Amino acid sequence: MDSYFQKQKEYFEEDPEDIDNIRYYNVAKELKEILDKTEPIYNL
């Protein structure tokens, strides 16, 4: 999950005005936060 988040962050930093980059970055960030909080449960 960390590598996916980092890749989306790179895309976002390359073109922060692109609506798709904004959406994917925000979703990846939220998903990473959720998985980090529930790591003991899901252990991904």
Steps between C-alpha positions, in 0.01 A plus 500: 500500500787736575640462148159569344459810716849624410432451127175697522681771696763523223231535234327767708823695548574486125163653406303622804239669277384176334167400656576127466831540682323688779232231533736202492743661743225584750348153479840333539574721801167417667533128429854496640379672819220245543729204438764640736238531775364149442833328427474257794164382363577464130880471505551597132 
